[in-house]
Amino acid sequence: ETGSEDIEVLPNGLAFISSGLKYPGIKSLAPDKPGEIFLMDLNEDNPRAVELRISRGFDLASFNPHGISTFTD
C-alpha cells in the first residue's frame, strides 16, 4: 500500500524489501502506519512478499526505512 523504497536480493534468491518511507511535505497513503520490511523468495513459482516481524523493544512507531542492505559473511 505504501510502496517499496529499496530491495536487496541475496545470492540464494531471497529478497528483502523496505517499505513505508515518508518524507515531510509529501502525501502518504498511510501516514500513521509505520514502515515495514518484507521478505520474498524469488525461487518460488509465485513469489509473495511476506511482512517480517520486528523484535519487541524496537520503536516501531517511528520506523521509517530508507534503503536496505545486507551483509553476508
Buried (B, 14 or more C-beta within 10 A) or exposed (E): EBEBBBBEEEEEEBBBBBBBBBEEEEEEEEEEBBBBBBBBEEEEEEBEBEEEEBEEEEEEEEBEBEEBEEEEE
